[in-house]
Amino acid sequence: MSLRFAWKLCASGARGGLDWQAQPAEWVQLAQAVEYAGFDDLYLPGGPSQPDSLMVAAALCAHTRLLGLTLSLPAEAMLPAALAATLQSLQSLSAGRVRLHLPDSDRGSLRRAFGEVLNRDQRHERIDEFLDILQRLLHAPATPLDHNGRYFHLENAGLGLRDLPPALLLLDESLGAERVANRADFCFVPATDVAQLGQTITRLNRAAQAAGRTLGHVASFGIIARDSEEEAWDEAARQAQAFAAPARSKRRRAEASVVELLAERAEHPARRREIHPNLWLPAPGESPVLVGTYNQVASRLRELHGAGLDQIILHAPNSVREVLRFGERVLPLLRQQAEKDTRIGR
């Protein structure tokens, strides 16, 4: 499988005084730029701080032709039968371009935002029942479903469903290897250094093999790609200021000191948080960022693909500019290397 790329639509945060009504036009502009630049997908995050990913996906279907739309939606936000019907509508509107990410609600306290009162074991029981209903409704043949479970009760559910290709399903690695291996098409793994990432993917692949299935793997990284290495790290230093807190706890200082000791001889101050060549951690708990020249970033992306990633979701400030920069300067390098590998039979 070749490495696929998605761009993350970042719609939350301070608007700097700009009217919120301008956001839909910005989403359309970004989606069209992502498609033009040669990306495979646009990732639409979900949750209480984000616009409704289902509605954003519906709006963008009319403004894109080939771009995949991966929408994230907490399972607590919608009943499974209603979600199945909505996904089918989106599959019709988009000609089968929709994928669904059901995030682990323990991350970011989503359960509290949506009024969830179950403990973790109960939430995992609920997500299993939720997934069972959703997949039975979406996978052909679409027939009415009666279900009497612990958390959901349905009678003749799915009457309006048609035999359409089901949306591919992404689940978070934190939901457990066995659950992911049995339910998901792709696993959303935490973005870390390459060695740790490879270990996580190997463990998940063993679980998938035991279940008689294959599993794809997805991770999210920031990106700062520039003409020169110095320019890239200067931009990293500027972005680091946004993560700076007035005072850090002793625990955070201890975590940071490990990376700082490993890179105390680095030429650029920002590289004190370089956890792997060209992989920078802007702050504890944040996603790592790919930093370097276009060739360096392309090399690191190939390394991440070699560690087992099938898709990488990228994000950066000034999204449209960075999307076009990636499409014009990095993607051609990756394509050239892929063609070279094909010629020599790798």
N, C-alpha and C positions, 0 to 999 in steps of 0.2 A: 504494500500500500504506500503510495506517495504521501509526502507530508502536506497536509492541508493547513490553510491559514484563515483565521477569522479575526475581525476587529470588534472590540467591545464598545458599545454605545454607553458612554458615561454621561448620564443625564441628571445626576443628583449634585448637591453641593451649592455653593453660593452662586447666584446669577449675576452679581455685580451690577444690579439695578436694571438689567435687561428684562423686558416684559416676558412673563412666562408663555404668552401666546406665540412668541417667536420660536419656541422650542420645536414644534412640529416641523417647521420649515428647515430648521437646522438638522433634524433627524433625516429628512428626505435628502438634503444636501450631502450629509455624511454617507448615507446608504448608497447613493449614486456614485460618490467618489470611491467607496470601497469596491463596488462592482467594477467600475472603470479601471481601478488599479490592479485588478486581477485576483482579488481575494475570493475565497470560496464561500465564506459565510459572514454574517453580521450577528454578533451575540448581544441579546437584549436582556440585561439583568432584571430581576424582579425583586419585590420586597416592599416594605412600607415606605422606604425613602426613594423609590423609583416610580416612574409612570407605569401603568398597567401594561405588562409586556405583551399580552394578548392583543390589546388595542393598538399598540405600536406596530406589532407584526402585521395586523390587518391593514393599517394605513400604508405601510411600506410595500405591501404586495403589489399595489397599483403603480409604484414608482420604480420597481426593479423587475428584471426579466429572468435572470439566471441565479442571482445571489441567494444562497441558503439563509434561512432565518432561524436561529436557535434562540428560543425564548425560555427564560427561567421563571418558574412559577412555584412558590411554596405549596406543598400539598394541602396545607391548612386553609389556603385561600379559596378553594373551589371543591365541590363534590365531584367524585370521579365520573359519574355519568354525564354531568354537565360539561366537564372538561373534555370528555370523549366527543361530544357533539360539537363543541367549539373547535377542537383540533381538526375534525373532519371538514368543517367550514373553511378553516384556514388552509387545509390541504387542497381544497377545491379552488380557492382564490389564488393560491400560489403555484398551482400545478405541481404539488408534491414537494415543496421546498422547505417545509417546516420540520424542525427537530425540537424536542422537549427536554429541558433540564429541570429535574425535581431536586432542589437543594436540600441538604440536611438542615432541618429547622433548628438544630442545636447551635448552628453557627449564626452569630449575630443576633441571638435571642429572637428569632422570627416568631417562635411559638407565642411569646408574650404579646407581640404586636398584633397577632391574629386571634388572641383570646384562648390560646391552647393551655389546658390545665393538666394534661396527662404527664406522667413521669416518662423517663427515657424508654424503659421496657415497653410501656403501653404505646408510646409513639412509634416504636419499631413494629409492634404488632399492627398498629393502624396503617403504617405505610405499606406493609406487606399486603394487607387486605385491599388497600387503595390500589396498589399496582395490579393485583390479581383482577379486580373489576375492570380497571382501565384497559389492560391488555386483552382481556376476554372480549370487551366491546369493540376494540379497534381492529383486532386481527380477524381476517376473513375466515369463514363467512360471518357477516354481521347478522346475528340473530338476537331476538329479544332475550333478556337475561332476568331471571329471578334470583335474588340473592338475599339470604338471611344470615348475617354475620354478627360479630360482636360490636362493630362500629358503624356498619352500613346495612340498610334494608332497602331492597329494590324490587319492584314488580314491573315486568315488561319493559325494562330499561333498554334503550337502544333501538326503539321502534323506527326512528327516522334515520338510522345510520345506513351508510352504503358501503359496498365492498371497495374501499379505497386503500392505497398503501398506508400503513400506520406510520406515524411520526416516529423517527428513531429516538430512543430514550437514553438520556445521560443521567447517571447517579453519582453522588459524591463518594469518594473512597472511604470517608468516615462512617458511612452507613454499614460497613462490614463487607469483607471480601466475599463471603458466601452469598449474601443478598445481592450484591452487585453482579457477581458471576452468573447468578441464576436469572436476573431480571433485566440487566442493562445491555444496551448495545455498545455504549461508551462509558468509561469511568473518568470522572473529573478528579484528577490527582493533585495534591498540593504541589505548587511550584517550589522546588528546592535546588540544591546543587545537583550536578549530573549523576554523581555516584549514588546518592540517596534516592534520587528519582528512579534510577535503574533498579534498585532493590525493591522499591514499592511496586513497580510494574511487573517485575519477575514474580513477586508474591501473588499479585492479582491474576496473572496469567496462569499460574499453577491452579488457582481456584477455578478459573474458567475451564481449563482442561479437564479438571475433575468433574465438572458439570456437563462436559461434552459440548462446550460452546467456545466461541472466539470472542475477544473483547478488545475494543479500541480504547485508546487513552488520550486524554485531553488535559492541558494545563494552560495557565494564564501567566503571561509575563508583560512587564512594561518594556518599552524600547526607546533607546536614544542612539540613533545611527547618524553619523556625520562624516564629512570629508576627511577629517583628521581625528586621531585618537585624542589629542589634547582638547579639541573643540567638543568632542563628545563628553569627556569628563568634566569640562567646564560647565556644560549644561546640566550634568548630574549634580554638581555642586550647587547650582542655582535651584534645582528642584528640591534638593535636600533641605533647603531653608523652609520649605512649606511643611516639612515634617518635624521641624525642630520644636520641642516643647520648652516652656520656661524652666521647668525643673524635671529631672528624671528620677525615678525611684532607684534605690540601690540595686534592685533585681535587674532592671533594664541596663544599668551601668555595667553590671557584671556580665550580662549577655553580650553587650557591645564590646567589652574589653577583649574577649576571645578573638573576635575578628580583627580588632585593632592591633593586637599583638602579632597576629599572623602577617599583617601588612604594614608594619611600622616603617619598613624601608621603601614603601611605595612612593613613586615620584609625585603623584597628585594626591592632595588631602582627601578627596572624595573616595579614593581607592582603599581607604582604611576599612571600608565596608564591602570590599570585593570578596565574595564568598567562593568564587570560582572564576577563572579567567573570563573577563568580559561579562561577569554576572554580579550585579551590585544590589545590595539590600539597602534601600533608602531609609528604613526604620524598622524596628522589631514589629513583627506582625503584618508587614506590608509584603506585596508580591515582589519577587526579585525583578530587576530590570536588566535587559541586555544593553550593554554600553560599549561602543567602539566604532571603528570605521565600518563601511559597508561590507568589506571583505571579512572583517572580524565577526560581525554579527551573522553573516551568512555561514561562516564556519561553525559558530556556536549553535546555530539552528540545526545544522547537519548533525552535530554531536548530540543534540537533544533528540533528534529523530532516531539516531543510532541507539540511544538509551531506551527507546520503545514508544516515544510519543507519536501519535498519528495525526494530531491536530494541535496547533498552538494558537491561543487567543491573545492578541496583542492589544495594548492600550497605551495612550500617551496624551499629554495636554496638546492643545492645538491640533485636534484630531485630523481634520481634512488635510492640512499641510503634511502631517506625519504619514498619513495613509498614502498620499501621492508620492512622497519621498521613498517609502518602502517599495511601492509598486515600480517606481522608475529605477531605483538604484540597487535594491537587494534582491527582489524576485528574479531579475535577469541573471544574476550570479548563481542563484540556486538552480535555475533551469539549465544554464550552461553546464554546471557540474553534473546534473541528472543526465543530460544528453551524453556527456563524456563517459559516465559510469555505464550507460547503456551500450555504448560503442565497444567498451573493453569487456563487457559481459559481467559486470558486478551484480 
